[in-house]
């Protein structure tokens, strides 16, 4: 006997908040932009710019604003969301400095389907981020958790701690194999502590 589960359909997207909603998926080579604009129905558009190119990102936002203006005759602000990650918060701060409303979300706080396993791809994640941003701006409770951006000084301090920890691990990995090769096979069963002289 087989059980038929109802097919899960994406929740309908409301576009009545009067803004252009944008999610950023950041990688080392490319930034993927997923956007939903007034006048486009529920159609999400996807574009990419080279990683680190803030000017190209801002230009893309201007194009989205112009297209929304052409469709509706009105101007709309851009609201951006991105996951907290290794890129830190410099993109968030750069957008804020340009007067763009920007949010950084804890990726673990975004609900995902438990009935089926979905591949983690930029396309799926970009859409999920846009939907989470829409729900957050509607005031829906517990839809996601936004991260408070640290000051540049605090972020630099955390980065230094992470880099020091990484360098320490790499040093241990490089030194230990050389140390074992320098010990004669007959002596490898004897533990020699650094700085001790064995008589």
C-alpha positions in Angstrom: 0.0 0.0 0.0 1.5 3.3 -1.0 0.9 6.6 0.6 0.5 9.6 -1.6 1.8 12.8 0.0 0.5 16.1 -1.3 3.0 17.8 -3.6 4.7 20.7 -1.9 4.2 23.9 -3.9 6.1 27.1 -3.2 4.2 29.6 -1.1 2.7 32.3 -3.2 4.8 35.5 -3.3 3.2 38.7 -2.3 4.6 41.7 -4.1 2.5 44.5 -2.5 5.2 45.8 -0.2 6.4 48.5 -2.6 10.1 47.5 -2.9 12.5 45.5 -5.0 13.6 42.5 -3.0 17.1 41.1 -3.6 19.1 38.2 -2.3 22.9 37.8 -2.7 24.6 34.4 -2.9 28.3 35.0 -2.5 31.1 32.8 -3.8 34.8 33.4 -4.4 34.3 34.0 -8.1 30.7 35.2 -8.6 27.9 37.0 -6.8 24.5 35.6 -7.8 21.7 38.2 -7.6 18.1 36.9 -7.3 15.5 39.6 -7.4 11.7 40.2 -7.3 10.4 43.5 -8.6 7.0 45.2 -8.6 5.2 44.7 -11.9 6.8 41.4 -12.6 4.2 39.2 -11.0 5.8 36.3 -9.1 8.7 36.0 -11.6 12.1 36.0 -10.0 15.0 37.2 -12.1 18.6 36.0 -11.7 21.8 37.7 -12.7 25.5 37.5 -11.7 28.4 39.9 -11.3 32.1 39.2 -10.6 32.8 38.7 -6.9 34.0 41.8 -5.2 32.7 44.2 -7.8 30.5 46.5 -5.8 30.2 49.0 -8.7 28.7 46.2 -10.9 26.4 45.2 -8.1 25.1 48.8 -7.7 24.8 49.1 -11.4 22.6 46.0 -11.5 20.4 47.6 -8.7 20.0 50.7 -10.8 18.9 48.6 -13.8 16.3 46.8 -11.6 15.0 50.2 -10.4 14.7 51.5 -14.0 12.8 48.4 -15.2 10.4 48.7 -12.2 9.9 52.3 -13.1 9.2 51.5 -16.7 6.6 48.8 -15.8 4.8 50.7 -13.0 5.6 54.4 -13.4 6.8 54.5 -9.8 10.1 54.4 -8.1 10.9 51.7 -5.5 13.7 51.2 -3.0 16.0 48.2 -3.1 16.1 45.8 0.0 18.9 43.3 0.1 19.5 40.1 2.1 22.5 37.9 2.3 23.7 35.0 4.5 26.3 35.5 7.2 29.5 33.9 5.9 33.2 34.1 5.3 32.9 37.4 3.4 32.1 39.2 6.6 30.0 42.3 6.7 31.9 44.6 4.4 29.3 44.2 1.6 26.5 44.9 4.1 28.3 48.1 5.3 29.0 49.2 1.7 25.3 48.9 0.8 24.2 50.8 3.9 26.7 53.6 3.0 24.9 53.9 -0.4 21.5 54.3 1.4 20.3 50.7 0.6 18.4 48.8 3.2 20.5 45.7 3.9 20.1 42.6 6.1 22.4 39.7 7.1 20.6 36.6 8.1 21.7 33.5 10.0 21.4 30.7 7.4 20.5 28.1 10.0 17.4 30.1 11.0 15.7 29.8 7.6 13.2 26.9 7.6 13.6 24.2 5.0 11.4 21.3 3.9 11.7 18.2 6.0 9.7 16.0 3.7 12.3 15.9 1.0 16.0 16.5 0.7 16.9 19.2 -1.7 20.2 19.9 -3.2 21.9 23.1 -1.9 22.2 25.3 -5.0 22.5 29.0 -5.5 19.2 29.0 -7.3 17.2 27.4 -4.4 19.0 29.4 -1.8 18.5 32.6 -3.6 14.8 32.1 -3.9 14.6 31.0 -0.2 16.3 34.1 0.9 14.0 36.4 -1.1 11.0 34.6 0.4 12.4 34.9 3.9 13.0 38.6 3.3 9.4 39.1 2.1 8.1 37.3 5.2 10.4 39.3 7.5 9.3 42.6 6.1 5.6 41.5 6.5 6.3 41.1 10.2 5.9 37.3 10.3 7.3 36.0 13.6 10.2 33.6 13.8 10.6 33.4 10.0 14.4 34.0 10.3 17.0 35.6 12.5 18.9 38.6 11.4 22.5 39.0 12.5 23.7 42.2 14.1 26.7 43.4 12.2 29.8 44.0 14.3 31.9 47.1 14.1 34.8 47.0 11.7 37.2 46.8 14.6 35.5 43.8 16.2 35.3 42.1 12.8 39.1 42.6 12.3 39.8 41.2 15.7 37.8 38.1 15.0 39.4 37.6 11.6 42.9 37.8 13.2 41.9 35.2 15.7 40.6 32.9 13.0 43.7 33.4 10.8 46.0 32.7 13.8 44.2 29.5 14.6 44.4 28.4 10.9 48.1 29.1 10.7 48.8 27.2 14.0 47.0 24.2 12.6 48.9 24.3 9.3 52.2 24.7 11.1 51.5 21.6 13.2 50.6 19.7 10.1 53.9 20.6 8.4 56.2 20.2 11.3 55.0 16.9 12.7 55.7 14.8 9.5 59.2 16.2 9.2 59.9 15.5 12.8 58.9 11.8 12.5 61.0 11.4 9.4 64.1 12.8 11.2 63.9 10.1 13.9 65.7 6.8 13.2 63.3 3.9 12.7 64.7 2.2 15.8 63.9 5.3 17.9 60.4 6.1 16.6 58.9 4.0 19.4 60.4 6.5 21.9 58.6 9.8 22.4 61.0 12.7 22.2 59.6 15.9 23.6 60.7 19.3 22.0 63.6 20.9 23.9 64.6 17.7 25.7 68.0 16.1 25.2 68.0 12.3 25.3 71.2 10.8 26.8 
